[in-house]
Each structure stands twice: as structure tokens, then as C-alpha cells.
Amino acid sequence: MWIWQQQNWPNFTWDDAALAPLLRELSYNQGLLVGRMGVQTAHQKQQALDTLLANIIHSSAIEGEKLNAFSVRSSLAKKLNIDEQPYPTTVQSDNLAEIMLDAINNTDSALNLERVLNWHRLLFVGEQSLFTKIEGGQLRGDEPMQVVSGRLDKPILHFTAPPKERVNKELSLFFNWFNKAQNEPQIDPFIRAAIAHLWFVTIHPLEDGNGRITRLITDLALAQEHAESIRFYAMSVAILEDRKSYYEVLEATQRGELCITKWIKWFLRTLNNAIHHTLNNIEQTIFKTNYWASKDQTKLGEQQVKVLNKLLDGQFEQGISASQYQKVAKVSRATATRHLSDLQTLGFMIKTAAGGRSTRYKVVQ
């Protein structure tokens, strides 16, 4: 029996006590992120652009689709009025930017079938439709909607969605709940986003693109309560990093009872990981800015600056060896050794405790 076949569907339940510690941590980190971005005003537009790009690229990658990141970035920059080196855009990249910005900007607009089908139409307009042959902007047909994997002669069934004749009623219930729950203080906004994600993807109302539309709805739910921070973390990146467990917990939940505590826990942890990733990036940016502010860069060569920037960006966490320096800077072994010696003398780098072949060099903290 699938979850949508349960007698009380879709009356979900969950254990508030079990979720309370995660919600406290998530709320704290979300507030911390807002505060950190408040003092990084010079980087806000760039951070927003990077985050939205990552969300679009990774949401498609979860479904196995690879996008042209340069085209999508150029489309986003144009819509956000950010001056960047121009790169050719496509109908597809412009549409992807449009639906992402609609989800996070138009938070006062109700979620309804018309809006979702417009997203779906834009998702499948352009080059993509030539390959997928999906008719965008329409609900799925009469064929059973099943998620399967494995060999053709031995398929593994992961999920069966509600039949076509139930889809309109199911969507009506979902949209009514989604719009009403936004103004109900008794439901935590993070939990609302988790429920919305599970509920819509379980209905699976579209021929293709259900996952990407689900993640847009999730972003909308989060933006409606946390508009000040949604531009600075990319949940799709965190989902892609843990894609195996994403599908496992979804399948287990859809095969289970209406108590969805396990799913909400996974959702909150993944969202928290996304925010942590952004906080770490901010810390790296601050450290990098302060590092160069305290150093005389004019004493260094171009290759030395290049290597130091890679270290400051978090690459080579254990430090860089002479052979790695040689490859990154594209210099000879002797030059790499001389550069590293100069960097130590000038106070830019220090040698780690390990000696011999294990010798590494780190930036001075």
C-alpha cells in the first residue's frame, strides 16, 4: 500500500518533540546567515547569482540532466541586472531563470494549477523538447505513472503515483492546503516546506519534470517565510550530494504510514547542510579578504598569487606540496621550490610539521 492509499491521506502527522532540536538549530543557523549576509552587502548580488545558478544546475543534475552553466548564469545576470561578461543565452536558459525567480520573488502570488503548468511549459520549451518530446504545460496522460529502475526484463518498482482520474482532486487539495498553511502560525514554515515537497512529488502529476517542479515549490515555500535568506543557500546542491539517501527516504516514506517524521528529519538536516555550506563560504570569503588586506601582494609573482588564492578558496585542505604547486602554477620543479621558499620568507606561508615527501605548505593564519 502506497502512502496515498492510506485511509486518512493526506492527513500527515509527525513527532514535534523529535523535530524540535533540529528546528532550533536550523532557525539559529538561518538567522546567523541573515546576519552574516547583512555585513557582506558588497557581495550580496554576486552571492545571490551564484546560489540561484547552483540551484538550477543541481536541480537538473539530480534528474541526470546537464545544463550549460554559462548560458544559465548569463540569463540570471540579465534578469537580476548584474553586469557580467556576456555569454550567449538560449530559450531554455532564459526560461529556467524566469521560473526560478518567479518562485523566490513572487511569494504573495497564490500557488495554483495555472502557475505550476506555466513553470512546466517553460521547463520544456526550446532545445530540451527536441530530445524529451514532452508536451510542457499539461498534466500527465492516462498511462500509469510508475518510477522503475533496473533491467527491462527485471524492473524494480520504486513508486506508483495516484491514477490520472485522481490527479485533479489531489492537486486541488494540495493547492488549498499550501496557500492556507502559509498563514497558519501553528505549522512551522520549515515543516510546511518539507510536507509540500513530499506531497507534490507523491501526486506526481506531470509526465516529466516532477522533481524539478517539486523543488521550485519547495523554494517558494521557504521564500514565503525566509525571503531574506533564500537567495543565499542552494538546497538542490545538498540534495544532489546525498541523492542516494534522498530517493531512499522518499521511497520509504511513500511506502509507509502517514507519520512522516523520518522524512521531515531528513529534509531539515539537508536544509541545514545547505545553510552550513553557505556560512562556510562566507567565512572563507572574510578570511580571504582579511588575508590580502594584511599582505603586500606586490611582492609576489602571478603564479604565487594564483596558488595562494586556491589555498584561500579551500582547495588543498591539508596544504600544498611542491609537486602540486608545480602543476597548479605550471612551473618547473626548481621554480616551485624557489617560490615556496620565498613565500615562507615573506610570511605568506608556513611549512607543516610533516617532513620529506609528506611536506606541505599552508597559508599563514
N, C-alpha and C positions, 0 to 999 in steps of 0.2 A: 504494500500500500504506500503510495506517494503522499507527501505531506498535504497536497491539495485535495486528497481524497478523504482526509480526516473529517469526522463529523462536524467539528466546530471550526473548520477552516473558514476564514483566516484569522481567528481569534488567538493570536500568538501570546505566549506567556514567557516569562524569564525570571531569574532569581536576582532580585535587586541587591541583596547582600553580597552575592558572589561578584557582582559587577562594580560595586561601589569603589573598591580600591583602584581599579583601572580607570574609572571615570574621574576620580580625584587627580590621579597622575596626568591623565590626558588634559583635563581642564587647566592644570598648573602649567604644563608644557605649552599649551595653546596660548595662554596668557603671556608666558615667557617669550614666545615667538613674536607676539604683537609688540611687546616692549622692545625687543631687540631690533625689529624692523623699524620701529619708531625713531631710533637713533641712527639708522642707516638710510636716511632719506635719499642720499645721492645714488644709492644702489637699488632703490625700490623698483623703478621701472625695469631695469635690467634683470633683477631677480624675478619679477613677475613674468617677463618674457621667457626666461629660462625655464621657469616652473610650468607655465602653460604649454610650452613646447614639449617638455618631458612628459607631461600628462597625455598629450595627444599621441606622441610617438610610442610611448609604452602601452597605452590602452590598445592600440592597434597591434603591437607586438605580442600582447597576451593572446590574441586570436591568430597569431602566426603571420600577420601582415607587416611588411617592411615599407615604411614611407620614406620619401625624400625629405630629410630633416631640414635641408637648406631652403627648400620651397615652402615648407610649413612655417619655418621661422620668419621668412620674408613676408608671408601672408599675415602672420600675427603682428609683426612690427608695423606693417602698414595700417592695420586696424587699430593699433594702440598708439599710433602717431609717434613711433620711435624711429629716429634716423639711424639706419644701418646700411652697410654696403648692399646695394640692390642685388637680388638674385631672382631669376625667372620663377614666377608662381604659376600654378595651374588651377583649373576649376576645382579640382579635388582639394588642394591645399587651402584655397580661399574658403571653401565650404567647411572644412574641418575647423578652421579658425573661427568662422562665424558661429557654428553651433557650440563650440567651447565657450566663447564669450557670451553667448545668449544664456547659457546655463549658469554662469557665475555672476553675470551683471544684472539680468532681468529677474531679480529674485521676487519682485512683487507680482509678476505675471503668474497666473494660475497654471498648474501643470494639467494638461488635458490631452485627449487623443490627437487633436489637430496639431498641437505643438510637437508631440513625440513623432508623429508621422512626417512632419516637416523636417525634423532632425534626420529621420531615416531617409527621406528623399535626398537631402543634401549629402548624406553619407555615401550614397550610391550614384551620384551624378558624376559624369566625367569619365576619365580613363578606367576607373575601377569597374564600372558597369560592363565594360567590354570583356572583362575576364570573368566576373562573377555571374553576369546575366541575372542579377537580382533586380526586381522591379521595386525601386525605392518608393516610400510613401504609402505602402499598402500593408495590411495585416496579412499573415501567412494564410495559405490555402487550406484545402480540406485534408491533405495528406497528414498522417500522424507526425507530430514533431517529437523526435527522439534524438538523444545525444548518445552516440555509439563510438567505439574505438575498436582496434584490433583488426584481424583479417576479415575479408569479405565473407568467407565461409564459416568463420567462428567469431562473429561480432560480440563485443561486450557492451551490454546496455547499462548506461550510467544514469539516464533520466528519461522519463516520458512526461511531456507537458500536458496540460489540460486540453481536451479536444477543441476543435475550432468553434463548435457551437457554444462553448462556454466562454470564449475569449472576451467578447464584448462586455458580458456581465462582470467578468473578473476584472477587467480594466476599469469599468465604472466604479466598482468597489474600491479599487486601489487609488484612483484619482481622487475620489471623495475623501478617503482617509488621509492621503498625502496633504491635500490642501487644508483640511480641517485640523490635522495634528500640528500644523505649523504654529497654531495659536493656542495650543493646549499646554499649559505650564507643567502638567503632571508627567509628561513624557520628555525625557532628556533628549536634546537635539542630536547627540551622537547616536543614541539608541534609535531614534527615528530614522537616521540615515542608514543604519545597519538593517533595519526592518525593510525600508524602501528598496535597498539593494537586493535582499533575498526575495522579497515579494514579487518585484517586477521580473527578475530573471527566472523565477519559478513559473510565472504565467507564460513567458517565452512567446510573446505574441507576434513576432516577426519572422520572416523566412530566414534572414541572416542579420547580423549586427546586434543581436540581443545583448551581448556582453558590453559592447561599446555604448549602446543607449543606456543600459543599466548604470554604467559608471558616470555618464553625464547626469543622470537623475540623482545619483549619489552626490556628485559635486554641487548640484543645485540645492539639495537638502542641507549640505554643510554650509554653503554660501548664504543661505537664508538666515542662518543664526550667527555665522562667523565670517561675514563678508570682509572683515579687515585682515583675515589671515589666509583665506582660501587660495589667494594668488601666490602664496609663498611655500606651499608644500604640495607634492605630487603623489597622491595615494596610488596611482596606477604604477608608479615606479616600485613602490613597496610590494604591491600585489605581484608584479612580474618577477621580482626577486624571490618570491615564495609561491610561485604559480602552482606547483605540485600540491602544496597543502591547501591552496585556495580552492582548487577543484575537489580535493578530498573532503574538505569540511562542507562545501556546498552539497556534494552528493550525499554525505552522511546526514545532513540536515534535511534534505529533501526526501530521504527515505525514513525519516524519524517522526517523532511526535511534534506537537505544536509548541512545546517548550524549546526555545531556540537560544538558550543561554550560551551553549558552546559556540554557535555561530557568532553571536554578539561579542563574545570574548575575543575570538579570532579577529573580527573586524576592528575592535578597539585597539588591540595590540598592533595590528598592521598600520592603522592610522597613526598611532603613537610613534611607530618606527619612521613613518614618513616625516613627521614633525621633528623627530630627533635628527634625522638626516639633514634637514634644513638648518637646525640650530648648530650642528657641527660645521656646516659650510660657512655659517655666519662667523663662528669662532675662528675658522681658518682665514676668512677674509680680513677680520680685525687684526689677527696676528700678522698676516702678510703685510697689511698697511702699516702697522706699527714697526715691523721689522725694517722695511725700506725707509721709513721716516727717520730711523735711528742710524742708518748706514749711508756711507758715501759711495753711491753707485758708480760715480765717475772713475773710481779706481779699478773697475772691473772690465773685462772684455765681454763681448757679446755672448760667447759660449758660456761663460761663467754665470752671467745673469740668467740665461736660459735654464741652466741646471738648477740654480737656486730657486727659480720660480716653480719648477716641477716639484722640488722638495717642499716648498711652502704650500703647494696645492695638495699635499697629502700623498703624492707618489713616493715610492721607496720609503715606506714607513720605518724600516729597520736601518735606514741610512743608505747611502750610495757607495758602491765600491769603485775602484779605479777603472775596472773593465766596463762597468755600467756607465760611468762618466764618459769614457771613451766613445761608447756607442751613441749616447744621447747628444754629446757635443760634436760628434763626428770629427774627432781629432786623433792623433797618434797616441800610442801608449805613453810615450815620453812626455808629450804635451799635457796629457791628462794628469800625470803625476805632478808636473810642474804647476798646473792650475790649482790642483788640490792643495799643494804646499803653500802657494800664495794665498789661497782663501783662508787657510789656518793662520798664517802670519798676520793677515789683515783683520782677523777676528770675525770672519763671516761663518766659518765652520769649525767644528772640533772633530777629533778622531774618537771613535767609540773604543771601549775597553778591549774588545776582541782584537787579536793581532794576526799577523800572517795573511793567509788567503781570505780570512774572515773579516779583515779590516773594513770598516765602513766609516763614512763621514756624514755628520748631521749638521744642520744649521744651528747656530748659537741661539739659545732661547733668550 
